[in-house]
Amino acid sequence: MTRSGEEECEWDLMQKLPDNEYMQKCILPVLYQGMRVVDFERPPVPLEALALFLLKHQDQIKLPSKEQKVEKD
């Protein structure tokens, strides 16, 4: 919450994180897993395999939605 009485939603707070914290929360946990799988399996098209892994496992990262913003009238 801000001091002016206006509430900040989780989305706004996430956007204000420093770059390294944002990456740690939003990308790196699944990216590291995918990179380990690619390293272990050594697929013929590694970038495609990594992309498919990331898409398949993107639900492991819980991000706030923009719609959670509180609208003030």
C-alpha positions as CSV (number, residue, x, y, z in Angstrom):
1,M,0.0,0.0,0.0
2,T,1.1,3.5,-0.7
3,R,0.9,6.3,1.9
4,S,-1.7,8.2,-0.1
5,G,-4.3,5.5,0.6
6,E,-4.0,4.1,-2.9
7,E,-3.5,0.3,-3.0
8,E,-0.9,-1.2,-5.2
9,C,-1.7,-4.5,-6.6
10,E,0.7,-7.4,-6.9
11,W,1.1,-6.8,-10.6
12,D,2.4,-3.2,-9.9
13,L,4.7,-4.4,-7.2
14,M,6.1,-7.1,-9.6
15,Q,6.8,-4.5,-12.3
16,K,8.8,-2.4,-9.8
17,L,11.2,-5.2,-8.8
18,P,14.8,-4.8,-9.7
19,D,15.7,-6.8,-12.9
20,N,17.5,-9.6,-11.1
21,E,14.6,-10.2,-8.6
22,Y,12.0,-10.1,-11.5
23,M,14.0,-12.7,-13.4
24,Q,14.4,-14.9,-10.3
25,K,10.7,-14.9,-9.7
26,C,9.3,-15.0,-13.2
27,I,11.7,-16.9,-15.5
28,L,14.7,-18.6,-14.0
29,P,13.1,-21.4,-12.0
30,V,11.5,-22.9,-15.1
31,L,14.4,-21.9,-17.4
32,Y,17.0,-23.7,-15.3
33,Q,14.8,-26.9,-15.2
34,G,14.4,-26.7,-19.0
35,M,18.1,-26.2,-19.5
36,R,18.9,-29.2,-17.3
37,V,16.5,-31.4,-19.4
38,V,18.1,-30.2,-22.7
39,D,21.6,-30.9,-21.3
40,F,20.6,-34.4,-20.2
41,E,18.6,-35.4,-23.3
42,R,20.7,-33.6,-25.9
43,P,17.8,-33.2,-28.4
44,P,18.6,-32.6,-32.1
45,V,16.9,-29.2,-32.0
46,P,17.8,-27.9,-28.5
47,L,16.2,-24.4,-28.7
48,E,12.9,-25.9,-29.9
49,A,13.0,-28.5,-27.1
50,L,13.7,-25.7,-24.6
51,A,10.9,-23.6,-26.0
52,L,8.4,-26.5,-25.8
53,F,9.6,-27.3,-22.2
54,L,9.0,-23.7,-21.1
55,L,5.5,-23.5,-22.7
56,K,4.6,-26.9,-21.2
57,H,5.7,-25.9,-17.7
58,Q,4.9,-22.2,-17.6
59,D,2.1,-22.8,-15.0
60,Q,4.8,-23.5,-12.4
61,I,5.3,-19.8,-12.1
62,K,2.4,-18.1,-10.5
63,L,2.2,-14.5,-11.6
64,P,-0.4,-11.9,-10.6
65,S,-2.7,-10.8,-13.4
66,K,-3.2,-7.2,-14.5
67,E,-6.9,-7.6,-13.9
68,Q,-6.3,-7.7,-10.1
69,K,-5.8,-3.9,-10.1
70,V,-8.3,-2.1,-7.9
71,E,-10.2,0.4,-9.9
72,K,-11.1,3.7,-8.1
73,D,-14.1,5.6,-9.2
